[in-house]
């Protein structure tokens, strides 16, 4: 049978001997001690009794047990509907609730109104603590009981409110997303494996703790995975860690949630809907029945406030004022990092590499900065479209920035170190370009006797050979000129954060280290140009890699590297947001 998380006690001839209204009762210390011990195991108790509420209240308080019961229901109405309402109030599955009563009719009534509920008569009491269903887990601080006390008070206030949405707004709900999942991995595993009604993907891990942790760690290590534990608090109290998500975001593929699960103790607060919107409504395969439609848009969740430090959870909805604009421009590196800071901004824009017919379109090249800020002819754009590019690749939100704007620009230009340029003979447009399994100079590709080429790639190659000239990598001096133009165009009031190119790579399995050739020179130019800005920072990815296992391949680090970079980036942005003065230590 299912584990028991909640026990509903009858009183007369069950929790104590005798009937209160028929000559008195004999208080049971055994039952008293069981309720206390269950609370220490994280198993909470309640009362559903046909009795006089005032008399019962006096007895429970006199014996100092009243505080161990939540949602007490003491009146003369039938027990079945009250038990069903109680199950709904606790947000638990009926299968995780046990009702104890000496009257067989009451037990049958409970099962009728609350299908799935476990029931037992008073003979179960002596063996409860030894029954494996009641093992629970150590909660000597009574945190779970405290959480249900919070839920009980909220339920009372909600019942007295005439407008549920206004009640939610008045509740001062705050949420903190902690991306350091590895530091609380057991809670993430618990949420994945034990939640049901608000577990949207239901991708379970192994039952044993160690294999479960190792599998989740392997998932989290992927460079294109972002993840977070969700903590919640409102004016009634602290709910602790109530949710977990993991999101895959790889170039050329749909952003997809692989885990999305929440504790039922915050059901009705709609934090899951708020987070789904906060994550940009990614693709998700919803499995089985869930209690909240996260895709509903008719009623925006405007009563949840995100805070950006765990310490802010207790301060109500007054958190740090958001900065106006974040512009993230680059490849998968800044895509992985920007996730950790976009909540600090009123609006954020991603200008990322793209994919067409399996061809990576590397707009994280400085030449695209030049086009976006300096303009380009319609004829040149049409020539580029024949290679898979689109008009938006040649524009940028950077061009909308004006003096005085408090914007943050997160910039990566790794392609300058790796990709050659090709020049169109007719329009002079120059494009960084590369097709899989082709020579460094793709104009040398043999379309007749060479390796098989997919039809779309063959079309691109033929067009490239007919119209374009090979130029090779961008000269360092030209790279300097483009960055100088960018620096002049972006207002001094904006903060520019540059992710340096890696200068070497580790082969994880072998541990061999490979030095890169052009990247150190490009980083030196960036340091020369951007150090002239009032607000700037340059992050070296190697500073955040702990060992060779953090180097996945020549282009990608582990998620841990991006998480550590994101955490550092957050501190830089928060320092910048403190005022218009030059923030100390922004240049790294």
N, C-alpha and C positions, 0 to 999 in steps of 0.2 A: 504493500500500500504506500501511498505518497507520504512524504514527511509532513509533520504537523508544524505549522507556523503560528497558529492561532487557536486558542481553546475557549469555548463558550461554556460557562458553567451555569447549571441550574443551582438553586440554593437549598430549598427545603428537601431534606432526605437525600441530598447529594453533597453540596459543599459543607453542610452541617446536618446534624441529626435533629429530627423534629420539624414541626411546622410553626413558623413565627406567629401566625394569626390564630393558631389553635392550641394555645397553652405554652408556647415557648419553644426554645431550641437549645441544643448543646453544640457550642462552637468546636470545630474540628481543627486542631493544631496541625494535624497531618496534611489536610488540604491547604491550610495556610502556607506551610513550608513548601509544598509542591508548587504553588503559584509563584512564590519567591524564587525557587530554584529554576523554574521554567523561564522566568524573566532574565535570570543570569545566563541562560542558554540562548537568549534572543527570541524566545517563544512567549508571546503576549497573551494575556487572558482578558475575558470579558464576562459579563453576567447577563443572562436573559431569564427573568423570573416573573412569575405571577405573584405579586406581593405588594405590600404598601411601601412605596418608594422612600418615604421619610423614615420609617422604622428601619428599613434595610440600611439606609445611609448611616444612621446612628451606630448600628452594629459594626459595620465595616470600618468606620472611623475609630470606634472604640478599640478595635483590635489592630489598628494601624495597618490595614490591608487595602483600604479604599484606593490608595494611590497606585496599586498594582493592577487595577482593572480599568479598562478604557471602554468607552461606548456602552456604559451600563444601561440596560433597558429593563426597568422594573415598573410594571403596571399590570392591569388585569386583562389585557387584550390577548388574542391568540398568539402563540409564540412563532409559528411558521413565517408569517410576513415580517415579523421583527428580525428574525434570523437572516432572512433574505436581504433585508435592508442593511443589516450589519455586515454581511459578506460584501455587499456593494460598497459600503463605507470604507472597509479595510483595503479595498482594491486587490484582494487576494482571490485566487482560484478556490472554489468550494472544496476541491480535493485536498487543499492544504489547511482546512479548518476542521476541528473536531467539536461536536456538541455533546455534552454529557448531561444526562437527565435520567431520573429513576422511573419516569413514566413512558411506557412504550408508545403510547399515542402521540406524545410530544415528539419523540424521535421520528416517527413516521411522518408527522406533519412537517418537521424540519426537512426531511428528504424530499417531500412533495414540493415545498416552496423553494428549496435550494438544491436542485439536483446535483449530485456529485459529492455533497458534503459527507464527511465521515461522522458517524454517530456511535455512541456507546452508553451503556447504563453505568450506575455507580460502582459496579464491581471492577471496572477498569482502574480505579483510582490507586490502589496499592501498588500496581505494577507500572505506573506511568513513567517514572524516572528511569526504569531499566529498559523500557520499550525503545528499540532503535528509531522509531518514528519521532521520538522526542529528544534525539541527541542534540539537535541544534548546533550552535557553535558558541564559543566563549564570548559573552557580552556582560562581563562583570560590572561594566560601567553603566549598564542598563540603557544604552544608547537607542536600541530599537524601541523600548518602552517609551522613551522620551519622544521619539519620532511619532509614535502613535498618539501621544498626548497632544502634540502639535496638530496632528491630523484631526483629532477630536475637537479641539478648539476652533480650527478652521471650519469644520463641518457645522458647528453651532452658529458661527458668524455667517456662513454661507446660507444656512437655513433662514436666518433672520434678515437676510438681504433680499431686496425685491428685484435687483438687477445683477445677474451673475457676472456679466462682463465688468460692471463697475466694481463688484467685489474683487475680481481678479486684479483690476488696476489698483485698487486700494491695498492689495496684499503686499505690494512692494517686492515683487519677485525678482531676484537677482541670480544670474548664472555666471559661473566661471568655467572656462574650458582649459584644462590642463593637458598640454601636449606631451608632457613627460610621462607617458604611459608606462614605460619600463619601471619606473619607481613604485608603481602600484599595480603591478601585473596581476596579482591574485584577484583584485577587485574586477579588473577587466575580464578575466576568465570567468569569474562568478556571474557577472552580468550576461555574458554570452551564453553560458550553459544553464542558468537558472531562471532567466526571464522568459516569459511566454506571451503574455497578452500585449506587451509593447516591444516584442522582439520581431523586427520586420523581416530580417533575412533568415533567421534561425539556422545559421551556419555554426553548428556545434563543434566544440573541441573535445578531445578525449576526456573521459571521466577522471582519470588520474591527474593530479595536480602538475606533476613534473612534465609529462608529455604534452599536456595542454599548454603550459607556459612556453615550452620550446617551440611548439607549432606556431603560437601567436607571435613569438619573437621573430621567427623566420618570416612571417607575413609582414611584420612591422619594419623589417630591415630593408625592404625594397625601396629604392630611391623614389618611386612614384607614388608611394603610400603616405598619406597624412592621416593622423589619428588623434583622438582626444578623449579624455575622461571628463564628464560633465558633472559639476557640483552645483547645488541649488540651495537657496535660502530665501525666506521671506520674513515678514515682520513677526510671524508666529514662531519661527525657529529655523534651525539648520537641518537640512535633509541629507547632508553628506554627498557622497558620490552616487549619483542616480542614473548615469547613462554612459554609454561608450559608442564611438563610431570609428570606422576605418574607411578611407576613401581612396580609390585608385584613380590616378589622373595622369595618363600617359598620352604623349603626342599622337594624334591620329586616331584616338579611341575616345569613346564616350566616358566622361567622368562617372564613376560608378561606386555606390556604397556597397562594401563587402560585409560590413557589420553595422547595425543600427539598432540598439537595444536600450531599454530604459526600465527602471524599477516602477512598479505600479503605485508606489507611495506618492508620486507626484502626478498621477493620473488626474486629468481635469484642469491642470495648470497649462497644458498644451506646450510644454517645453520642447517636446519632440517635433511639433509643427514649426515652432520658432527656429529650431536648429536646422531643420530641413531647408527652410527658406534662407537661413544664414549661410548655408553651404552652397547656395546657388541652385537648389532643386536638381541635384544630380540624378542620374539614372539609378533605379533600384528595383530589384526583383523581390516583390513582397510575397512571402511564403506563409500560407495558412491564414488564420483569422487574427486580426489585430483590432484594438479598441478605438484607435484614432486614425482618421484619414489624414495623413500628413500632406496630401496633395491638394487639400481643400484651400481655395483662395478667396472664398466669399467673405471671410471674416479675418482680416489681418491680425496677427498676434502682436499687439502693440503694448502689452503689459509686462513684457520681459525685458529686463535691462542687463546687458552684458558688462561685467567688470573684468579687469585685466590682471588682477592679482588676487590670490586667495584671501588676503587680509581685508579686501574691500567687500567681501560678501556680507559682512555684518554691518555695513554702513548704510543699508537701504539703497535706493535707486540713484543716489547722487554719486556718480563715478566720474573719472577723468573726462573732460570734454574732448570729443573726437576732433581730429584734424580733418580739414575739408577733403583732401584728395590724395590718393595713392596711385601712382602709375608704375606698373611692373612691366619691364620690357626686357625680353631675352629668351632663353631656352628653358629646358627642363630644370635647370638649377634654380633660377629665380621663381619658377612655378612652384617648386617644392618649398622654397623659403618664404615666399610672399604669403602663403596660407597662414603663417603664424602671426602675422601682423595686420592683416586686412581688417580685423575687427576694431582697430584703433581709428578707423577713418569713416567719414560719412559716405564716401563713395570710392570705389577702386576700379581701376581699368587694367586689364591684362592685354598686353600686346606680345603675343608669343609666336614661336615657330609654328609652322603649319605643315600639313601633309596633304598631298594630292596624288592619287593613284600609287600610293606606296613610296612616293618621293618626298624626302624631307626638304621643306622650303625654309631655309635658315635665314629668317629675318633678323636674327640676333647678330647681324654683321653691321659694322659701322656704316657701310655704304647705304643701308636703309635708313639710318639716322639722317644722312645727308639728303636723301630723297624726301623724307618726311618733313624736314625743317626748311629745306631749300626749294622744294618743288621739283616736278618732273613733267614732261610733256605727255599728253594723252596718247600720242603715237608710240612713245617708249613703253607706256604701260600695256598697250595692246600687244607689243612684241613680247613682253614678259608673260602675258597671259597664255601664250602658246606653249610656255614651259610649265604651266600650272599655277602661276602666281595670280593673285586677284587684286583689285583696286585697293581694298583696305590695307594691304601690305605696304602701301606707299604713303600712308598717312599716320598720324599719331596724335594722341591727346596732348603731347608735349607742345604742339603748336598753339594750343589754347591758353597756355600759361602766360600771365602778364605780371609786371612788377608788383610786388607786394603779396603775391599768392603764397600761402603757407602750404605748399605741396611737398610730397616726398616722392622722389624718383628712385626706383630700384632698377639698376641697369647691369646687364651682363652682355659682353661682346666676345664670347669665346670663339665664335666662328672665324674671326679674323686670324686666328692662329692656325686654322686647319684647312679652310676651304679656298680653292682658287677662284678667280674672277674670270668671267667670259664677257667680251664686249660685242654688242650687236653692230654689224657693219652699217646698217641703215640708220638707226636712231642714236647710236653711241651709248645706249644704256648698258651698264655693267652689272652683272649679277653673280653672286656666289652660287655655285651649283655643283651637285654631286649626285650620281645615280649608283645604286648598289651594284657591286661586282663589275665595276668599270675601271679602266686605268686612270691614273692621276690626271692626265690630259685626255678628256673624253673624246676629243676630236680624233684621237688615234684609235677609237673603238672600231673593231671589225664586225660589221653587221652581216657579213656574208658567211665567213667561216669561223667567227668567234663564238663564244658561249651563247646559249639561247637567251633571248631578251624578251621580257613580257611585252605584249603589243603596245601598251601605253608608253612604256619606256623607249621602245623602238621609235615611236613617233617623236618623242622629245629629243632623242639622239639625232635623228635625221634632221630635225629643225635646227638643232645646235650646230651640226656639221655644215649645214647650208648657210647659216646666217651669222655665226659668231666666231670670234677670234679668242684664242686662249691667252690670258694675261698672267696667270699665276697668282700667288698670294699678294694682297695689298701691300705696297711699300710702307715701311714704318713711318716715313716722313708724311705720307698722305694720311695715314692713320692719325698722326699728330694734328694735322690741319683740320680733319673732321671733328676731332674732340675739341679743338679750340673753337670751332664754329658752334658746336653744341654748348660749350661753356658760356659763350657770349649770348646765346639765344635763351638759355634757361635763367629765369630771374634769380638774383642773388638771395632773395628771401626763401627760395626753395632749398630743401635738403636733398642732395644727390648722394646716393649710396651705390658704390660700384663693387661688384663681385669680381675680384681678380681672376685671371685665367690660372688654372693649375700649371705648375712648372715642372711637375714630375708625376708619375703614376706608379703604384705598387701593383704587381700581379699578386692578388690575394693568395692563391694556393701555393705559388712558388716563393713568394716573398721578394721576388726580383724588383728592382727599382729602375724605372726608365725616365731619363731626363728629356724634357720637351725643348725644342730648339727656339722657336719664335716667341713663345709666350712670355719669357722673362723680359724681353725688350718691349713688348706691348704693355706689360705691367708698369715698367719704368716710365713710359710715355704717359700712361694714365695718372701715375703719381705726380708727375711733373705738371700736368694740366689741372687736375682736380684739386691739388693742394692749394691752388690759388683762390679757391672758393671759400666763402665765409662758413657755409654749412656743408660739410662733406665728410664721408667716411669711406674707407676702402677695406673690404673684408678679404682676407686670404683663406681660402678653403682648407689649406693644409693645417692651419692653426686649430681647426676643429675636428680633425681626423685623429683618432687615438691610436690606431694600429693599421696594419696592412689589410685587415678584414673590412675596414671602412672604405676601401677602394674597390668598387664593384667591377669597373672596366675603365677604358680610357676616357669615358665621357661622364660617368656617374659615380657618385658617392652613396654610402648607405644613408638610410633615413636618419640615423643618429647624428650624422654630420650636419644635415640640413636642420634638424631640430636645434642643435646647439648654436648654429648660425642664426636661426630665427630668434632664439632667446636673447642672443647678444644684440641682434638687430632691434628687438623690442626696446631694450634699454637705451639704445641710441636715439630711437624715435621719441621715446618718452622724455628724454633729456631735451631734445629739440622742441617738443611741444610745450615745455614749461614756460617759454617766453620768447620774444623776438630777439633777445640778446644772443650773442654767440655762445653756444653751449660748450662747456668745458669737455675736452677729450673726444670730440666728434671725429677728429682725423686719426685714424688708427694706422 
